[in-house]
Amino acid sequence: MSGGALLGDGPRYVAGAGLWSDRCGWSELCLPYTGLTSAFESLRLGPGWTRQWTTTWAVGGDPMVCTVAELTSVPVDECDPVRHFSWWTGQRHRPGLQYVVPTDRHHGYESHAEQRMLLALEFAGGLLEVLSQPFRLRYQTTDGAHDHTPDFLAWTRSGPWLIDVKPTRGTRPEDHVAFAASAEMALAAGWRYAVVPGLLPQIFVNLDDLSGQRRPLEDPLGLIGQLLDVADSGPLSFGELVAATSVEAIGRAFARHLLWHRRLGMDLTRPLNDAAIIRPTRVIV
């Protein structure tokens, strides 16, 4: 297994160094995950394994089974979630639907952690498309065959990502093996793979706040231009920035809109209040 396919090899957040919203990648918003190294030893990866492991997809309401070696033949853009999301009284997890602006659709999730992952992908992942519960993987281990359904298959500007979301506290040894199998399958398909235990502290609070202004806004008062002109003078506090606009109350909403779309930057590890430092963007958007 090549570690290059796993989340964690790129830039990582360093405590105390700040995490600027205008230049971070989605993986930097996530807590680190460990536990795959020894799990690979349980997989059967002998000659021809990619023709022995299979994936089952839902295409037009019908199941489609193909080997890992045949993944390029799957019409992924025509696929639906391989299993349905359900709700019942007393269930321990919290499923729901999350609206994603780049796809202009709602996408299913099975826990609050998965919902937050979708938000992080939309914010900093260059998200183009996403499929929840994309397929069921049947893989071989030293003690027989097992099934695993990853949480998301996401198409981003940097390529496809296969993603599992699992808080560390609830992870079992067999989960590590399933994740290792998914990592191998993703590598064979030319995808990248990530296991996400959750988002870093304070990150979700800020993303949730900013996401309220992520949709397109009409700007008859020219507030976007005012905010960008003021921000170009150098870093200043959020309170100072919005106070310099012609209508401060509305300027606050537009400032959040520009932060979400990364035309302004802030330290995501700190609360977004009037004292938060805002700077002009340092990436091309």
Number of C-alpha atoms within 10 A of each C-alpha: 15 8 14 12 20 24 21 18 10 11 11 17 19 9 8 7 9 13 22 21 28 24 15 20 20 19 23 20 26 23 18 19 17 11 15 20 12 10 17 20 13 18 20 18 19 8 8 9 17 19 12 17 21 22 24 19 25 20 18 10 11 12 14 16 18 19 18 22 18 14 18 12 9 16 11 16 10 10 19 19 20 21 14 9 14 11 11 8 5 6 9 8 11 15 18 17 13 16 14 21 16 13 13 9 13 12 18 23 22 19 16 14 20 27 20 21 26 23 20 23 21 24 24 21 20 17 23 17 18 24 20 24 25 24 27 19 24 20 25 19 16 10 9 10 12 15 13 18 20 19 22 25 22 24 19 17 11 10 13 20 22 25 26 23 20 19 16 16 7 8 12 9 10 12 16 20 24 26 24 25 29 24 27 24 26 21 19 16 16 15 19 24 25 22 28 23 22 21 21 16 14 14 20 21 17 19 20 13 13 20 18 12 19 20 13 8 11 10 11 7 13 12 22 19 12 16 23 18 15 18 24 13 10 10 16 18 18 21 16 17 24 24 16 15 21 14 12 17 11 14 22 20 18 21 24 22 22 20 25 26 22 23 22 25 25 27 19 23 22 18 15 21 11 16 13 17 19 25 26 23 22 14 12 8 8
